[in-house]
Amino acid sequence: MPVDLTPDDVVVGLAQRTAEFVREVVVPVEEQHRGIAHTEEIRRDLQRAAREAGVFAPHVGREFGGYGLDMRGRAAVFEEAGYSLLGPLALNIAAPDEGNMHMLEAIATQEQKERYLRPLAAGELRSCFAMTEPAPGAGSDPSALATRAERVEGGWRINGRKWFITGADGAGFTICMARSSGEPGDAGGATMFLVDADNPGMKVIRHIETLDESLYGGHIELEFDDCHVPDEAVLGEVDQGFRYAQVRLGPARMTHCMRWLGIARRAQDIAAGRAAQRELFGSRLGDLGMVQQMIADNEIDIAASRGLILRACWELDQGQHASAATSIAKTFCAEAVWRVVDRSLQICGSLGVSGDILLGRFLREVRPFRIYDGPSETHRWAIARRVIRQASKAGAR
């Protein structure tokens, strides 16, 4: 089957409008606030401007106010939005909301879509996805899930502690993954539950201090203490939570890559501009061979990342599981984006280290991406395991 990576005219136009909107509207706000949106006022102002520009929530279906972009279409638009740390927030395509919208659109009932997806897609509220737990609970190994959901009269009772839940502070609802059967270590037995923010059984314990600060709503520790939810709070089918998580996780890894690729391009533009203007030792910085190599390596990393993202997105658009492609793309992009930002900071010297430009902030924000959505080591293990399994089958034949 031929692989077509060419965006259609709608996507091209939307990506161009997004690029203009981010540069003209979002970047000045980002620079004013050092890349961090501290208040609901900032979020709502940016999202209002995105609606007026016609670029708001492009990933959701037209029924919910978007363009219904497939994964390849998202790649072009999300990269342009990611040119600013606040671009994804402005377009309502930031994590974790974007991934939750994708999953709700795919598996929620119509009643759940109206109650949760529609206001989420409109930016009227935010959400979070609560799977990760303190050790020895679920993390890189989701099967270690320890939070327990038990059937009670009229619904379910959830008990457990969640850790590093992005965006949980101020979220209107949580998608909580809890074990409804089996024991930690079992491959199945998880169920997803929609938990409203005002549920007295769910409490914010603390903000976890982290290297990155731009993801809205922070990284939170949550406690579920006899948290009662009705039967209609079950998202999808009982005991099928791990299977449904794959609906979210593969595409969410790619949309993370798309957004961070935009920051890599931004860092490269800053570095190239500096190299073209800064003069020392009788010539421009950009005329020095070592600087030229770093700029060239940046271009290579950006182009290779984009190619891997598009290939994985094509597989997802074809309905394939795309596990290998998404693992390869996520691992390479996470490390390539870091290299691009790091080289760019090096080219800018003391200016790059200073707070006068945002490269230092970018470096802090992109470093955790090598851990989020699965550490690079976990993905490499999965990639190698697939290769060895295929080699064993070939040897047997």
Secondary structure, DSSP 8 states (H G I E B T S, - for coil): --------HHHHHHHHHHHHHIIIIIHHHHHHTTT---SHHHHHHHHHHHHHHT-SSTTS-GGGTS----HHHHHHHHHHHTTSTTHHHHHT--TTHHHHHHHHHHH--HHHIIIIIHHHHTTSS-EEEE---STTSSSSSGGG---EEEEETTEEEEEEEEEEEET-TT-SEEEEEEE-SS-TT-SS-EEEEEEETT-TTEEEEEE---S---STT-EEEEEEEEEEEEGGGEESSTTBHHHHHHHHHHHHHHHHHHHHHHHHHHHHHHHHHHHHH-EETTEEGGGSHHHHHHHHHHHHHHHHHHHHHHHHHHHHHTT---HHHHHHHHHHHHHHHHHHHHHHHHHHHHHHHSTTSSHHHHHHHHGGGGTTTS-HHHHHHHHHHHHHHHHHHHHH-
